[in-house]
Amino acid sequence: MRSFVSMACAFMALAGFGMASAPAFASDAINSGDTAWILTATALVLFMTLPGLALFYAGLVQSKNIVSVLMHHFAIACLMSILWVIAGYSLAFSGDGAWFGSLSNMFMGAIGLDSMSGTIPESVFAVFQMTFAIITPALVIGAYVERMKFSAVLLFSAIWLLVVYAPVTHWVWGGGIMATWGVMDFAGGIVVHATAGTAALVCAIVLGKRRNFPESVTPPHSPVLTMIGASMLWVGWFGFNGGSALGAGSGAGMALLVTHIAAATASLVWMVIEWLRFGRPSLVGIVTGMVAGLATVTPASGFIGVPGGLILGLVGGGACYLAVDLIRVKMKIDDSLDVFAVHGVGGILGSLLVAYLALPAFGGLGLADGVSAASQLWVQFSSVIITVIWTAIASFAILKIISAMTGGLRVDTQDEIEGLDITQHGEYGYHTK
């Protein structure tokens, strides 16, 4: 999310400087083209969660838990929106602290009709960022489906947004410590995917496995729903990455192009691996590969060219497939819908590889003057490590506090057997009579 307020600022942003912060830059007049594109991108990113991610996850669980998964997404979207208005946006994009933003813009009190962020109204910037704040905790849902209390889901997501997501956003995009280092994270490899993936892994470990995992865990009940949701994610991701240019120009166009290339490439990589390994390719597999490619290209999408998109698709598809096998099969960690293996691993890989793929030799836009690929890699690595450590520690502490407050994070065994749809929400996803 970089603010392209002039050609010079655009070049600096694409080279890894000037992380976007809502009030940081101002221009003389609103650009109607830029504003129209970011309004569209905002709708696309919300579409990724509702209904894209919701359907993607819903098809992967047992039929007795589909309502629960849909409810998680819808409720989180509502709750995160309100929290973003109250304090999240202020913590992320206000103040000049290295590690923490300020509460000077609580309830978005400083945003008026004349407030601007670059060439677009600040209100548009704030709601665009809100959609990122919605989808990030929603990604974590995939780690705890079919066994976590709904009350615990809401409490965890709310606290996590303010304690983890908002501070990391400030570090990277809000003028904080990593922005001063020149970190390159165009659309959220660190802010979104590394945080969500790490939190998901912690949730899976703290919460424990589903009953009789992995022997008696049933396969996805509806690959059809999963494919439909995945397709919505693919379309929505054009707003996710293309919109992060914060302008309707060549930067947005290239980001959209490489995003599509990486998704298509990773899909085929995953399909071929499954085909060679099991003798037949699966629908769930190819769409999971797509998500892996999208997560991997996200942090690099505004800095690379077409070769970089192809490379990240190849690497992301292969590495995330191996990560799923390692975590679920070998380590037997029940990160139920492979959030860390796909989003965490993909986002981290893209965040590291951008240091080299941004070079002109790979068709990229180049690094800042005086910055070598090795020094940029160190910035990327340091930023990823700090983010992962903070997310892991904070997520663990939040879960333990909530567990003490609510008498445990999990539903009881009988509720898990009956399914969360009826026991938590009193509804059925499917009526057979």
C-alpha positions as CSV (number, residue, x, y, z in Angstrom):
1,M,0.0,0.0,0.0
2,R,2.1,2.8,-1.2
3,S,1.0,6.3,-1.8
4,F,1.8,7.4,-5.4
5,V,1.5,11.1,-5.1
6,S,3.9,12.0,-7.8
7,M,6.2,10.2,-10.3
8,A,9.1,10.6,-7.9
9,C,7.1,9.2,-4.9
10,A,6.0,6.4,-7.1
11,F,9.5,5.5,-8.0
12,M,10.6,5.6,-4.3
13,A,7.8,3.5,-3.2
14,L,8.5,0.8,-5.8
15,A,12.1,0.9,-4.8
16,G,11.2,0.2,-1.2
17,F,11.0,3.7,0.3
18,G,8.2,5.8,1.8
19,M,5.9,3.3,3.3
20,A,2.3,4.4,2.9
21,S,0.7,6.3,5.8
22,A,-2.6,7.9,5.4
23,P,-1.7,11.5,6.3
24,A,1.9,11.3,5.3
25,F,1.6,12.8,1.8
26,A,-0.8,15.3,0.3
27,S,-1.4,16.5,-3.3
28,D,-3.2,19.5,-4.6
29,A,-6.3,17.8,-5.8
30,I,-8.1,14.5,-5.8
31,N,-7.4,12.3,-8.8
32,S,-10.7,10.9,-9.9
33,G,-9.1,8.0,-11.7
34,D,-7.0,6.9,-8.8
35,T,-10.0,7.3,-6.4
36,A,-12.3,5.3,-8.7
37,W,-9.7,2.5,-8.9
38,I,-9.2,2.3,-5.1
39,L,-12.9,2.3,-4.5
40,T,-13.2,-0.6,-6.8
41,A,-10.2,-2.3,-5.2
42,T,-11.8,-1.9,-1.8
43,A,-14.9,-3.7,-2.9
44,L,-12.7,-6.5,-4.4
45,V,-10.7,-7.0,-1.2
46,L,-13.9,-7.2,0.9
47,F,-15.2,-9.7,-1.8
48,M,-12.2,-11.8,-1.0
49,T,-13.5,-12.4,2.6
50,L,-17.2,-12.2,1.9
51,P,-17.9,-14.5,0.3
52,G,-14.6,-15.7,-1.2
53,L,-12.6,-16.9,1.7
54,A,-15.7,-17.9,3.6
55,L,-16.8,-20.3,0.8
56,F,-13.2,-21.5,0.2
57,Y,-12.9,-22.6,3.9
58,A,-16.6,-23.8,4.1
59,G,-16.1,-26.4,1.4
60,L,-13.0,-27.8,3.1
61,V,-14.7,-28.7,6.4
62,Q,-17.3,-31.3,7.3
63,S,-20.9,-30.5,6.3
64,K,-21.9,-30.3,10.0
65,N,-19.6,-27.3,10.4
66,I,-20.3,-25.2,7.3
67,V,-22.5,-22.7,9.1
68,S,-19.9,-22.3,11.8
69,V,-17.2,-21.3,9.3
70,L,-19.5,-18.9,7.4
71,M,-20.5,-17.3,10.7
72,H,-16.9,-16.9,11.8
73,H,-16.2,-14.9,8.6
74,F,-19.2,-12.7,8.7
75,A,-18.9,-11.9,12.4
76,I,-15.2,-11.2,12.1
77,A,-15.8,-8.9,9.1
78,C,-18.3,-6.9,11.2
79,L,-16.3,-6.8,14.4
80,M,-13.0,-5.9,12.7
81,S,-14.6,-3.0,10.8
82,I,-15.8,-1.4,14.1
83,L,-12.5,-2.0,15.9
84,W,-10.6,-0.5,12.9
85,V,-12.7,2.7,13.2
86,I,-12.4,2.9,16.9
87,A,-8.6,2.3,17.3
88,G,-7.1,0.1,14.7
89,Y,-6.6,2.7,12.0
90,S,-5.2,5.2,14.4
91,L,-2.7,2.7,15.9
92,A,-1.5,1.7,12.4
93,F,-1.3,5.1,10.7
94,S,-1.1,7.8,13.3
95,G,1.9,9.0,15.3
96,D,5.6,8.8,14.5
97,G,6.7,6.1,17.0
98,A,9.1,3.5,15.8
99,W,7.2,0.6,17.3
100,F,3.7,1.9,18.1
101,G,1.3,4.3,16.5
102,S,-0.9,6.6,18.5
103,L,-4.5,6.9,19.5
104,S,-4.7,10.5,18.2
105,N,-7.2,9.5,15.4
106,M,-9.6,7.3,17.4
107,F,-13.0,6.9,15.8
108,M,-11.3,8.3,12.7
109,G,-12.1,11.7,14.2
110,A,-9.4,13.5,12.0
111,I,-10.9,12.3,8.7
112,G,-13.2,14.8,7.0
113,L,-14.4,15.3,3.5
114,D,-11.2,17.3,2.7
115,S,-8.7,14.9,4.2
116,M,-6.4,13.4,1.6
117,S,-3.9,10.6,1.4
118,G,-1.8,11.2,-1.7
119,T,-4.2,11.6,-4.6
120,I,-7.2,9.9,-3.0
121,P,-9.5,10.9,-0.1
122,E,-8.2,9.6,3.2
123,S,-11.6,8.1,3.8
124,V,-11.0,5.8,0.8
125,F,-7.5,4.9,2.0
126,A,-8.9,4.1,5.5
127,V,-11.6,1.8,4.2
128,F,-9.3,0.1,1.8
129,Q,-7.0,-0.6,4.7
130,M,-10.0,-1.8,6.7
131,T,-10.6,-4.6,4.2
132,F,-7.0,-5.8,4.9
133,A,-7.7,-5.7,8.6
134,I,-10.8,-7.8,8.0
135,I,-9.2,-10.6,5.9
136,T,-6.1,-11.0,8.0
137,P,-7.7,-12.4,11.1
138,A,-10.2,-14.2,8.9
139,L,-7.3,-16.2,7.3
140,V,-6.5,-17.6,10.8
141,I,-10.0,-19.2,10.9
142,G,-8.6,-22.1,8.9
143,A,-6.4,-23.2,11.8
144,Y,-9.2,-23.7,14.4
145,V,-12.2,-24.7,12.4
146,E,-14.5,-27.5,13.8
147,R,-13.4,-27.1,17.4
148,M,-13.1,-23.6,18.8
149,K,-15.8,-21.8,20.7
150,F,-17.5,-18.9,18.9
151,S,-16.9,-16.6,21.9
152,A,-13.2,-17.4,21.9
153,V,-13.1,-16.7,18.1
154,L,-14.4,-13.2,18.6
155,L,-12.3,-12.4,21.6
156,F,-9.1,-13.7,20.0
157,S,-9.7,-11.9,16.7
158,A,-10.5,-8.6,18.4
159,I,-7.5,-8.5,20.7
160,W,-5.2,-9.9,18.0
161,L,-6.2,-7.1,15.6
162,L,-5.1,-4.4,18.1
163,V,-2.1,-6.1,19.6
164,V,-0.6,-7.8,16.5
165,Y,-2.0,-6.6,13.2
166,A,-2.2,-2.8,13.9
167,P,1.4,-2.6,15.3
168,V,2.9,-4.6,12.5
169,T,1.0,-2.5,10.0
170,H,2.5,0.6,11.6
171,W,6.0,-0.9,11.5
172,V,5.8,-1.6,7.7
173,W,3.3,0.8,6.2
174,G,2.7,3.4,8.9
175,G,6.1,5.0,9.0
176,G,7.4,2.7,11.8
177,I,10.7,1.0,12.4
178,M,10.7,-1.3,9.3
179,A,9.6,1.5,7.0
180,T,12.7,3.4,8.1
181,W,14.8,0.4,7.2
182,G,13.4,0.4,3.7
183,V,11.5,-2.9,3.9
184,M,9.7,-4.0,0.8
185,D,6.2,-5.3,1.4
186,F,4.0,-4.1,-1.4
187,A,0.7,-5.7,-0.4
188,G,1.1,-7.7,2.8
189,G,3.6,-10.6,2.7
190,I,4.7,-9.6,6.1
191,V,1.8,-7.5,7.4
192,V,-0.9,-10.0,6.3
193,H,0.5,-13.5,5.4
194,A,3.3,-13.8,7.9
195,T,1.2,-12.6,10.8
196,A,-1.9,-14.7,9.9
197,G,0.2,-17.8,9.1
198,T,2.2,-17.6,12.4
199,A,-1.0,-16.9,14.4
200,A,-2.6,-19.9,12.7
201,L,0.2,-22.2,13.7
202,V,0.2,-21.1,17.3
203,C,-3.6,-21.5,17.4
204,A,-3.3,-25.1,16.0
205,I,-0.7,-26.0,18.6
206,V,-2.4,-24.4,21.6
207,L,-5.9,-25.6,20.7
208,G,-4.9,-29.1,19.9
209,K,-5.9,-31.5,17.2
210,R,-9.4,-32.3,16.1
211,R,-10.8,-35.6,17.3
212,N,-8.9,-38.6,16.0
213,F,-6.7,-36.4,13.8
214,P,-5.5,-37.4,11.2
215,E,-6.9,-40.9,10.9
216,S,-10.6,-40.1,11.1
217,V,-10.7,-36.5,9.7
218,T,-13.0,-36.6,6.7
219,P,-12.1,-35.1,3.3
220,P,-13.5,-31.8,2.2
221,H,-17.3,-32.1,2.0
222,S,-17.7,-29.8,-1.0
223,P,-14.8,-29.2,-3.4
224,V,-17.3,-27.3,-5.5
225,L,-17.8,-24.6,-2.8
226,T,-14.0,-24.5,-2.3
227,M,-13.4,-23.9,-6.0
228,I,-16.0,-21.2,-6.2
229,G,-14.5,-19.5,-3.2
230,A,-11.0,-19.8,-4.6
231,S,-12.1,-18.2,-7.9
232,M,-13.5,-15.3,-5.9
233,L,-10.2,-15.0,-4.1
234,W,-8.3,-14.9,-7.4
235,V,-10.5,-12.1,-8.8
236,G,-10.4,-10.2,-5.5
237,W,-6.7,-10.4,-5.3
238,F,-6.4,-8.0,-8.2
239,G,-7.7,-5.4,-5.8
240,F,-5.5,-6.7,-3.0
241,N,-2.3,-6.3,-5.0
242,G,-3.3,-3.9,-7.8
243,G,-5.0,-1.6,-5.4
244,S,-1.9,-1.4,-3.2
245,A,-0.4,1.0,-5.7
246,L,-3.0,3.4,-4.5
247,G,-3.3,4.7,-8.0
248,A,-4.6,3.8,-11.4
249,G,-1.3,3.7,-13.3
250,S,1.4,1.4,-14.7
251,G,2.4,0.2,-11.2
252,A,-1.1,-1.1,-10.6
253,G,-1.1,-2.7,-14.0
254,M,2.1,-4.6,-13.5
255,A,1.1,-5.7,-10.0
256,L,-2.1,-7.1,-11.4
257,L,-0.2,-8.9,-14.3
258,V,2.4,-10.6,-12.1
259,T,-0.2,-11.5,-9.6
260,H,-2.2,-13.4,-12.2
261,I,0.9,-15.1,-13.6
262,A,2.1,-16.3,-10.2
263,A,-1.4,-17.7,-9.4
264,A,-1.6,-19.6,-12.7
265,T,1.9,-21.0,-12.4
266,A,1.6,-22.2,-8.8
267,S,-1.7,-23.8,-9.6
268,L,-0.1,-25.9,-12.3
269,V,2.9,-26.7,-10.2
270,W,0.6,-28.1,-7.4
271,M,-1.5,-30.0,-9.9
272,V,1.6,-31.6,-11.5
273,I,3.0,-32.6,-8.1
274,E,-0.2,-34.3,-7.1
275,W,-0.6,-36.0,-10.5
276,L,2.9,-37.5,-10.3
277,R,2.5,-38.5,-6.7
278,F,-1.0,-39.9,-6.6
279,G,-1.8,-40.6,-10.2
280,R,-4.6,-38.0,-10.5
281,P,-4.9,-34.3,-9.9
282,S,-7.5,-32.9,-7.5
283,L,-9.7,-29.8,-7.7
284,V,-8.9,-28.9,-4.1
285,G,-5.2,-29.3,-4.9
286,I,-5.1,-27.0,-7.9
287,V,-7.0,-24.2,-6.1
288,T,-4.8,-24.5,-3.1
289,G,-1.8,-24.0,-5.4
290,M,-3.5,-20.9,-6.7
291,V,-3.7,-19.5,-3.2
292,A,-0.1,-20.4,-2.5
293,G,1.0,-18.5,-5.7
294,L,-1.0,-15.4,-4.7
295,A,0.3,-15.4,-1.2
296,T,3.9,-15.7,-2.4
297,V,3.7,-12.9,-5.0
298,T,1.8,-10.5,-2.7
299,P,4.8,-8.8,-1.1
300,A,6.7,-8.5,-4.3
301,S,4.0,-7.7,-6.7
302,G,4.7,-3.9,-7.0
303,F,8.5,-4.4,-7.4
304,I,8.9,-7.2,-10.0
305,G,8.3,-7.9,-13.6
306,V,6.9,-10.9,-15.5
307,P,9.9,-13.2,-14.9
308,G,9.6,-12.5,-11.2
309,G,5.9,-13.5,-11.3
310,L,6.8,-16.8,-13.0
311,I,9.6,-17.6,-10.5
312,L,7.5,-16.8,-7.5
313,G,4.7,-19.0,-8.9
314,L,7.1,-21.9,-9.4
315,V,8.7,-21.5,-6.0
316,G,5.5,-20.8,-4.1
317,G,3.6,-23.7,-5.5
318,G,6.4,-26.2,-4.8
319,A,7.5,-24.9,-1.4
320,C,4.0,-24.6,0.0
321,Y,3.1,-28.1,-1.1
322,L,6.2,-29.4,0.7
323,A,5.2,-27.3,3.8
324,V,1.7,-28.8,3.9
325,D,3.3,-32.3,3.8
326,L,5.7,-31.4,6.5
327,I,3.3,-29.8,8.9
328,R,0.2,-31.9,8.5
329,V,1.7,-35.3,7.7
330,K,5.1,-35.5,9.3
331,M,4.7,-33.1,12.3
332,K,1.0,-34.0,12.7
333,I,0.1,-30.4,13.6
334,D,-3.6,-29.9,12.9
335,D,-3.5,-26.5,11.2
336,S,-6.7,-27.7,9.7
337,L,-6.8,-25.8,6.4
338,D,-3.1,-25.3,6.0
339,V,-2.9,-21.6,6.8
340,F,0.7,-21.5,7.8
341,A,1.9,-23.8,5.1
342,V,0.2,-21.8,2.4
343,H,-0.1,-18.2,3.6
344,G,2.7,-18.1,6.1
345,V,5.3,-19.9,4.0
346,G,4.2,-18.3,0.8
347,G,4.2,-14.8,2.3
348,I,7.6,-15.2,3.9
349,L,9.2,-16.6,0.8
350,G,8.0,-13.8,-1.3
351,S,9.1,-11.3,1.3
352,L,12.6,-12.7,1.1
353,L,13.0,-13.3,-2.6
354,V,11.8,-9.8,-3.6
355,A,15.3,-8.6,-2.6
356,Y,16.6,-10.3,-5.7
357,L,13.6,-10.5,-8.0
358,A,13.3,-6.7,-7.9
359,L,16.6,-6.4,-9.7
360,P,16.5,-5.4,-13.4
361,A,18.2,-8.7,-14.3
362,F,14.9,-10.4,-13.4
363,G,12.7,-7.7,-15.0
364,G,12.2,-5.9,-11.7
365,L,12.2,-2.1,-11.1
366,G,15.5,-2.1,-9.2
367,L,16.4,-1.3,-5.6
368,A,17.1,2.1,-4.1
369,D,20.3,3.8,-4.8
370,G,23.2,2.4,-2.9
371,V,21.2,-0.7,-1.7
372,S,22.5,-4.1,-2.7
373,A,20.5,-7.3,-2.9
374,A,22.3,-8.7,0.0
375,S,21.6,-5.7,2.2
376,Q,18.0,-5.6,1.2
377,L,17.7,-9.3,2.0
378,W,19.0,-8.6,5.5
379,V,16.3,-6.0,5.9
380,Q,13.6,-8.4,4.7
381,F,14.9,-11.2,6.8
382,S,15.1,-9.0,10.0
383,S,11.6,-7.7,9.4
384,V,10.1,-11.2,8.9
385,I,11.9,-12.6,12.0
386,I,10.7,-9.8,14.2
387,T,7.2,-10.0,12.9
388,V,7.0,-13.8,13.3
389,I,8.4,-13.7,16.9
390,W,6.1,-10.9,18.0
391,T,3.1,-12.6,16.4
392,A,3.9,-15.9,18.0
393,I,4.4,-14.6,21.5
394,A,1.4,-12.2,21.4
395,S,-0.9,-14.9,19.9
396,F,0.1,-17.4,22.5
397,A,-0.5,-15.0,25.3
398,I,-3.9,-13.9,23.9
399,L,-5.0,-17.5,23.6
400,K,-4.0,-18.3,27.2
401,I,-5.7,-15.2,28.6
402,I,-8.9,-16.0,26.7
403,S,-8.8,-19.6,27.8
404,A,-8.6,-18.5,31.4
405,M,-11.4,-16.0,30.9
406,T,-13.8,-18.4,29.2
407,G,-13.0,-21.7,30.8
408,G,-11.3,-23.1,27.7
409,L,-11.0,-22.4,24.0
410,R,-12.5,-25.6,22.7
411,V,-16.1,-26.8,22.5
412,D,-16.7,-30.0,24.5
413,T,-16.3,-33.4,22.9
414,Q,-20.0,-34.0,22.4
415,D,-20.4,-30.7,20.6
416,E,-17.5,-31.5,18.4
417,I,-19.1,-34.8,17.5
418,E,-22.5,-33.2,16.7
419,G,-20.9,-30.4,14.8
420,L,-20.6,-26.7,15.6
421,D,-23.5,-25.7,13.3
422,I,-26.2,-26.9,15.6
423,T,-24.4,-26.7,18.9
424,Q,-23.0,-23.2,18.5
425,H,-25.5,-21.6,16.2
426,G,-28.6,-23.7,16.3
427,E,-28.7,-24.0,12.5
428,Y,-28.0,-26.6,9.8
429,G,-26.1,-25.9,6.6
430,Y,-28.0,-28.7,4.8
431,H,-31.4,-30.2,5.4
432,T,-31.7,-33.8,4.3
433,K,-35.4,-34.3,5.0
